[in-house]
Every structure is written in C-alpha cells, then in structure tokens.
Amino acid sequence: MGHAGTHSADGERDSDPGLFGPDSVTWQLHGDPMMWIAGIRALYLQALHPRAVRGVIQNSDFRQDAWGRLRRTANFVGTISYGTTEAAEKAGARVRRVHTHIKVTDPATGERYGVDEPDLLLWVHCAEVDSYLHILRRSGLPLTDAQADRYIDEHREGARLVGLDPARVPADRAELAAYFDRVRPELAGGPESQEVDDFLRNPPVHPLLVPARAVLWRRVSALAYDSLPEYAHELYGRAAPAPQRVTRRLVVTGRLLRAVPGRLRRRIPPGHIRGAMARLGRDTRPGPRQLRRQAAKLREQAAILDGPGRAQTGDGGDGGRWRKRV
C-alpha cells in the first residue's frame, strides 16, 4: 500500500510528509513508548546547566501546572515529528516568540539574559536528543549506529525551529559527544537543579492519585534518573547505580511497554501519529519493524559507514548481554 493520503476541499490529496516524513529515523523513534522516560531524563539533564534551569525556575509555572507543561512539551515534539510542515513551522514560531519575552536574572551577579541565548538553546536541544537516543537504544530498540547518526543530523532541523543555526548543532554521535565534553565544566548542581529533582521525584497530584504516584510515577522518574551519565549523579549528590542493573530495568520496561499494541497506544491523545497515518496512509505507522527495514535499505544503498548498533556501553552497560538474560 502506498501513502494514500487524505483529500482536501478541492479534491487534491494532502500528502505533506512534514519536516521529517516516514522515511526518517525520527518518524520511527518518536512513536516509541519509552520516549516518556527519555523526556524525563532530558529534564534531569537540562537542570544541571545553571543558566538554563534558572529560566525554568524564575519564569515557569511548572509547580502549579506540571502535567500541563509536560503535555505541551509532548505536543510540540509530536507536532514537529508527525504534523504537516506548516504545523511544525507554526509550532516553532510560537516557541521562538515566547522565548523572546522571557528574561532571567543571575542571583549572584544581577546579570539579565534571555532564555533564547544560542548557547542555552543548544544545551536544551542536545540534552533532549541525547536522552531520546540513549533511552531508546539502551532499552533495546533496534537501531544501527548509522541510524543514530542520521537521527542526530535530522534534528538539526528541529533545532532550526527553536532559533538555532543548524551549522552550530552536532550532526552525529561524535560531534554530540564532543559537545558534552566541552560543556561539562559549565554544569553544576545547585538549589535550582535540586528543586527540579525534588519536583520530578514528587510532583503534585490530586489526593486520589497519591497512591498511583508512589507506585508508578516514582518508579518511572527513578528509572529516568538512574539512566543519567555518571557525572550527572555526582552533581546531584547521589551515588550512581550499577549500569548493568539500570540497563536490565530499561530493557524489561521497554519490552513491557512495546508489548501494548500500537493501535491502543496511538489512541492516547493528542493523536499525532493517527493524524499522520490518516494523511499519508496506514503503511506509514512507525515501529521497530520499519526501523529494521530502514537499516537494510541503507545497507543496500551502501550508505552505512558504521557497524550494527548495540545498546550503549559505558554508562549504559552491555544491553545485548542483559537482553539475553532477561
């Protein structure tokens, strides 16, 4: 089946694939249920940049509207991943417009600066891309190194939407790792990052949902936190857990969540993937099977310059080994 698309008022098919399209790695990855854990990891990581986290603490309503903020972030990612080009561009324009009005004060020096500083936007972008890629690969999603590089390169387009010059944004794993090496001396734990940590471990909920927070949310946020690199644990002041144990928990969680049929997961609002499939055809639904086909196609085109992907080592442990033991 081809990309059937839908019909507009004048009878023409609406087959706009959006910024990335079904042939992109982004299209396949961002429909994975482990993205929620990856998003929480990104928040933990982002909070370790003092200048960036002040923008959240001083200007955000995250304490009063925690779930609304998370939904808006997820909606933005879903829109730029699966929406039309026009919808993605409009979403980016809204973010840029809001950022121009947000100012932050350094409590130590009195300096006033904007959250749209390129260095701050770049930090937020890289923390997100690193977290998405790290969690999905480490939890067992089949992804080659070449696909990982392609994913990072694709997201220079997402960086453009929020106001960055794509030429300044890492384009592959080596450049992303080099960026983190450069920025590492600027990171620090402090009162602001501790406030984010406390919030993510114990977010406000309705009294009737307190038991669910204890049973579900804290396990999810703990898994996201535990997956951070060792230096992040040091900055937060807690000992890093054994990498192999974290990898095993991620693989088990990934298997459980991916066992839920995609047609059920896609019913969860706001339904970006369902909208994209209605626009382009049912064969555009994302998933691991499509990732494998994509990798094979890249190999056939002689575009792969690296070997098959493996769950990350170092902070991530040997995911392949743990998958065999689960």
C-alpha positions as CSV (number, residue, x, y, z in Angstrom):
1,M,0.0,0.0,0.0
2,G,1.3,3.4,-0.9
3,H,0.9,6.7,1.0
4,A,-2.8,7.1,0.4
5,G,-3.2,10.5,2.0
6,T,-6.4,12.4,2.6
7,H,-8.3,14.7,0.3
8,S,-8.5,18.4,0.7
9,A,-11.6,20.5,-0.1
10,D,-10.5,21.0,-3.7
11,G,-10.1,17.2,-4.2
12,E,-6.3,17.2,-4.1
13,R,-4.6,14.7,-1.7
14,D,-2.9,16.1,1.4
15,S,0.3,14.2,1.3
16,D,2.6,16.6,3.1
17,P,5.1,14.3,5.0
18,G,6.1,17.1,7.3
19,L,9.6,18.1,8.4
20,F,10.9,14.5,8.6
21,G,8.5,12.1,6.9
22,P,8.0,8.3,7.1
23,D,11.5,7.6,5.7
24,S,13.2,9.4,8.6
25,V,14.6,7.8,11.7
26,T,12.8,10.4,13.7
27,W,9.4,9.2,12.4
28,Q,10.2,5.7,13.6
29,L,11.7,6.6,17.0
30,H,9.3,9.2,18.3
31,G,6.3,6.8,18.4
32,D,8.1,4.5,20.9
33,P,6.5,4.4,24.4
34,M,9.9,4.8,26.0
35,M,10.0,8.4,24.8
36,W,8.2,9.4,28.0
37,I,11.1,8.1,30.2
38,A,13.6,9.7,27.8
39,G,11.8,13.0,28.2
40,I,12.1,12.9,32.0
41,R,15.8,12.0,31.7
42,A,16.2,15.1,29.5
43,L,14.6,17.3,32.2
44,Y,17.0,15.9,34.8
45,L,20.0,16.5,32.5
46,Q,18.9,20.0,31.4
47,A,18.5,21.1,35.0
48,L,22.3,20.7,35.6
49,H,23.0,23.8,33.5
50,P,22.7,26.7,36.0
51,R,21.9,29.4,33.4
52,A,19.3,27.2,31.7
53,V,17.5,25.9,34.8
54,R,17.1,29.5,36.1
55,G,14.8,30.1,33.1
56,V,12.5,27.3,34.3
57,I,12.6,28.3,38.0
58,Q,12.1,32.0,37.5
59,N,9.6,32.0,34.7
60,S,7.7,28.7,34.6
61,D,4.5,27.6,36.3
62,F,5.8,24.0,36.4
63,R,5.0,23.7,40.1
64,Q,1.3,24.6,39.6
65,D,0.8,23.2,36.1
66,A,3.3,20.3,36.0
67,W,1.2,18.0,33.8
68,G,0.2,20.8,31.5
69,R,3.8,21.7,30.9
70,L,4.7,18.1,30.2
71,R,1.7,17.8,27.8
72,R,2.7,21.0,25.9
73,T,6.3,19.7,25.5
74,A,5.0,16.3,24.3
75,N,2.6,18.1,21.9
76,F,5.4,20.2,20.4
77,V,7.6,17.1,19.8
78,G,4.6,15.3,18.3
79,T,3.7,18.2,16.1
80,I,7.2,18.6,14.6
81,S,7.6,14.9,14.2
82,Y,4.3,13.9,12.6
83,G,2.5,17.1,11.8
84,T,2.4,18.9,8.4
85,T,5.3,21.2,7.5
86,E,3.0,24.2,8.2
87,A,2.0,22.9,11.6
88,A,5.7,22.3,12.5
89,E,6.8,25.8,11.4
90,K,3.9,27.4,13.3
91,A,4.9,25.5,16.4
92,G,8.5,26.6,16.1
93,A,7.4,30.2,15.6
94,R,5.3,30.1,18.8
95,V,8.3,28.8,20.8
96,R,10.6,31.5,19.4
97,R,8.0,34.2,20.1
98,V,7.6,33.1,23.7
99,H,11.3,32.8,24.3
100,T,11.9,36.4,23.2
101,H,9.9,37.7,26.1
102,I,11.5,35.5,28.8
103,K,14.3,37.0,30.8
104,V,16.3,35.6,33.7
105,T,18.3,37.2,36.5
106,D,21.5,35.7,37.8
107,P,21.1,36.0,41.6
108,A,24.9,36.2,42.2
109,T,25.7,38.9,39.7
110,G,22.5,40.6,38.8
111,E,23.0,39.8,35.1
112,R,19.9,39.8,33.0
113,Y,19.8,37.5,30.0
114,G,17.3,35.8,27.7
115,V,16.4,32.1,27.5
116,D,16.9,32.4,23.7
117,E,20.6,32.7,24.0
118,P,22.1,30.3,21.4
119,D,24.2,28.5,24.0
120,L,21.2,27.8,26.2
121,L,19.0,26.7,23.3
122,L,21.9,24.4,22.2
123,W,22.1,22.8,25.6
124,V,18.4,22.1,25.8
125,H,18.5,20.6,22.3
126,C,21.5,18.4,22.9
127,A,20.2,17.1,26.2
128,E,16.9,16.2,24.6
129,V,18.4,14.4,21.5
130,D,21.0,12.6,23.7
131,S,18.3,11.4,26.1
132,Y,15.9,10.2,23.4
133,L,18.6,8.3,21.6
134,H,20.2,7.0,24.8
135,I,17.0,5.6,26.3
136,L,15.6,4.1,23.1
137,R,18.8,2.3,22.2
138,R,19.6,1.2,25.7
139,S,16.1,-0.2,26.2
140,G,16.5,-2.5,23.2
141,L,15.1,-0.6,20.2
142,P,16.9,-2.0,17.1
143,L,19.0,1.0,15.9
144,T,22.2,0.9,14.0
145,D,25.0,3.4,14.6
146,A,24.3,4.9,11.1
147,Q,20.7,5.4,12.0
148,A,21.7,7.0,15.3
149,D,23.9,9.4,13.4
150,R,21.2,10.1,10.9
151,Y,18.7,10.8,13.8
152,I,21.1,13.4,15.3
153,D,21.6,15.0,11.9
154,E,17.8,15.1,11.2
155,H,17.3,17.0,14.5
156,R,19.3,20.0,13.3
157,E,16.1,20.8,11.5
158,G,14.3,20.7,14.9
159,A,17.0,23.0,16.3
160,R,16.3,25.4,13.5
161,L,12.7,25.7,14.5
162,V,13.6,27.0,18.0
163,G,16.0,29.5,16.7
164,L,19.4,27.8,16.3
165,D,21.7,27.9,13.3
166,P,21.8,24.2,12.2
167,A,25.5,24.7,11.3
168,R,26.3,25.1,15.1
169,V,24.4,21.9,16.0
170,P,26.0,18.5,16.4
171,A,25.4,16.3,13.3
172,D,26.4,12.9,14.6
173,R,27.4,10.9,17.7
174,A,31.0,12.0,17.6
175,E,30.0,15.7,17.5
176,L,27.4,15.2,20.2
177,A,29.9,13.6,22.5
178,A,32.4,16.3,21.8
179,Y,29.8,18.9,22.7
180,F,29.1,17.3,26.1
181,D,32.9,17.2,26.8
182,R,33.1,20.9,26.1
183,V,30.1,21.9,28.1
184,R,30.8,19.7,31.1
185,P,32.7,22.3,33.1
186,E,29.7,24.7,32.9
187,L,27.4,22.2,34.6
188,A,26.7,22.2,38.4
189,G,24.3,21.0,41.0
190,G,22.6,23.8,43.0
191,P,19.4,24.9,44.6
192,E,17.6,25.2,41.2
193,S,18.6,21.8,40.0
194,Q,17.7,20.4,43.4
195,E,14.2,22.0,43.1
196,V,13.7,20.2,39.7
197,D,15.0,17.0,41.2
198,D,12.5,17.2,44.1
199,F,9.7,18.1,41.8
200,L,10.4,15.2,39.4
201,R,10.5,12.7,42.3
202,N,7.4,14.0,44.0
203,P,5.2,16.0,41.6
204,P,1.9,17.5,42.9
205,V,-1.1,15.3,42.1
206,H,-4.8,15.1,43.2
207,P,-5.1,13.4,46.6
208,L,-6.8,10.4,45.0
209,L,-3.7,9.9,42.8
210,V,-1.1,9.9,45.6
211,P,-1.0,6.1,45.7
212,A,-0.5,5.9,41.9
213,R,2.3,8.4,42.2
214,A,4.0,6.2,44.7
215,V,3.6,3.0,42.7
216,L,4.0,4.3,39.2
217,W,5.5,7.7,38.8
218,R,8.3,7.4,41.3
219,R,9.5,4.2,39.5
220,V,9.4,5.9,36.1
221,S,11.2,9.0,37.3
222,A,13.8,6.9,39.2
223,L,14.5,4.9,36.1
224,A,15.0,8.1,34.1
225,Y,17.3,9.5,36.8
226,D,19.3,6.3,37.1
227,S,20.0,6.3,33.3
228,L,21.9,9.6,33.6
229,P,25.7,9.6,33.0
230,E,27.9,9.2,36.0
231,Y,28.9,12.9,36.2
232,A,25.2,13.8,36.5
233,H,24.8,11.6,39.5
234,E,27.9,13.2,41.1
235,L,26.4,16.7,40.5
236,Y,23.1,15.7,42.0
237,G,24.9,14.3,45.0
238,R,23.8,10.7,44.8
239,A,25.7,7.6,44.0
240,A,25.3,6.2,40.5
241,P,23.6,2.8,40.4
242,A,25.3,-0.2,38.7
243,P,25.0,0.4,34.9
244,Q,24.1,-3.2,34.1
245,R,21.2,-3.2,36.6
246,V,19.9,0.0,35.0
247,T,20.2,-1.4,31.5
248,R,18.3,-4.5,32.6
249,R,15.4,-2.4,34.0
250,L,15.3,-0.4,30.9
251,V,15.1,-3.4,28.7
252,V,12.4,-5.0,30.8
253,T,10.4,-1.8,30.8
254,G,10.8,-1.4,27.1
255,R,9.6,-4.9,26.4
256,L,6.5,-4.4,28.6
257,L,5.5,-1.1,27.1
258,R,6.2,-2.2,23.5
259,A,4.0,-5.3,24.1
260,V,1.0,-3.0,24.3
261,P,-0.5,-3.0,20.8
262,G,0.4,0.1,18.8
263,R,-3.2,0.7,17.9
264,L,-4.1,1.1,21.5
265,R,-1.1,3.4,22.3
266,R,-2.0,5.6,19.3
267,R,-5.4,6.2,20.8
268,I,-3.8,8.2,23.6
269,P,-4.3,12.0,22.9
270,P,-3.3,14.1,21.2
271,G,-3.1,11.6,18.4
272,H,-0.3,12.9,16.2
273,I,0.6,9.5,14.8
274,R,-3.0,8.7,14.0
275,G,-3.3,12.0,12.2
276,A,-0.2,11.4,10.2
277,M,-1.4,7.9,9.2
278,A,-4.7,9.3,8.1
279,R,-2.9,11.9,6.0
280,L,-0.3,9.6,4.4
281,G,-1.6,6.0,4.7
282,R,-1.6,3.2,7.2
283,D,1.7,1.8,6.0
284,T,3.5,4.8,7.5
285,R,2.9,3.7,11.1
286,P,6.2,3.8,13.0
287,G,7.8,0.8,14.8
288,P,10.8,-1.5,15.2
289,R,9.9,-3.5,12.1
290,Q,10.2,-0.3,10.0
291,L,13.5,0.5,11.6
292,R,14.9,-2.8,10.6
293,R,13.7,-2.3,7.0
294,Q,15.2,1.1,7.0
295,A,18.5,-0.2,8.2
296,A,18.5,-2.9,5.5
297,K,17.7,-0.3,2.8
298,L,20.6,1.9,4.0
299,R,22.9,-1.0,3.8
300,E,21.7,-1.8,0.3
301,Q,22.4,1.8,-0.7
302,A,26.0,1.5,0.7
303,A,25.2,4.4,3.0
304,I,26.2,2.7,6.2
305,L,29.7,3.6,7.3
306,D,29.5,2.0,10.8
307,G,28.6,-1.4,12.2
308,P,25.3,-2.6,13.6
309,G,24.1,-0.6,16.6
310,R,24.3,-2.1,20.1
311,A,22.9,-1.0,23.4
312,Q,25.2,1.6,24.8
313,T,28.3,0.7,26.8
314,G,30.0,2.9,29.4
315,D,27.2,4.4,31.5
316,G,24.7,2.2,29.7
317,G,26.3,-1.2,30.2
318,D,26.1,-4.0,27.7
319,G,22.4,-4.0,26.7
320,G,22.8,-7.0,24.3
321,R,24.2,-9.2,27.2
322,W,21.3,-8.2,29.5
323,R,18.7,-8.7,26.9
324,K,19.8,-12.4,26.7
325,R,19.5,-12.8,30.4
326,V,16.0,-11.2,30.9
